[in-house]
Amino acid sequence: MTLIKVLHFAKSYGNKVVHRDINFSLQKNEILGLLGGSGSGKSVLLRSLIGLEKPSHGSIFLFNENTQDFSEEQWISIRKKISYAFQGGALFDSMTVFENLAFPLQEHSSLSEQEINQRVVQILKEFNLDEALHKYPNQLSGGMQKRVGLARAIMLDPEVLLFDEPTAGLDPLNTETVKKMILQLKLKGVSGILVTHDMPVAFDICDRIALIDGGKIVTVSTPQEIIQTKDHPILNFSKGLPIFTKE
């Protein structure tokens, strides 16, 4: 089952062209990796999938619906199904961890206060964040902020999670912790798109990996295909080599 389908997506800001012709799909129970150099527009693409950016050209289909003429109400409904785990966690500084996680439930669910409390405590326990319950974001390490941001992103039980550089800037221990959290979500049936530069994480988590270059997706391959193919563009990219080598 196709959850997301992007056809001939193009995005420009004035004379600056970010995407020329992006085409890809996300299947149910799949995590798709998205690679590309700095400035290749990976985050722009993620934001477009939840209506925070508008395509200059092309179409985005979410759950078989064309989003071209979506109203803000329809986008709000979509954001309950497709959640964005922002790169820096994007937590509310004036709220405790508990309040940050409770907020989406208070705004977008009919749960009672008691049910919300139980849900927040349960999620924090699952992610080994019990000790952060009453702390503020500025009292947390960068790794913990990312983990709390990821926990908040799943509060409404989304079908799809968009991960924007979830391990960027983390030490090996925190990287492994975040990776395990994402794999746990995958086992529960959450599909996702993972933007990352961390190749070991991408290979461990993703079912397929796509590479953006020159405003287009130039290849989509499984980790096994990448490893088994000499001079594969994604391997070349990870080594800092020209993506397409000349014979």
Buried (B, 14 or more C-beta within 10 A) or exposed (E): EEBBBBBEBBBBEEEEBBBBBBBBBBBEEBBBBBBBEEEBBBBBBBBBBBBEBEBBEBEBBBBEEEBEEBEEEBBBEBBBBBBBBBBBBBBEEEBBBBBBBBBBBEEBBEBEEEEBBEBBBEBBEEBEBEEBBEBBBEEBEBBBBBBBBBBBBBBBEBBBBBBBBBBBEBEEEBBBBBBBBBEEBBEEEBBBBBBBBBBEBBBBBBBBBBBBBEBBBBBBBEBEBBEEEEEBBBBBBBEEEEBEEEE
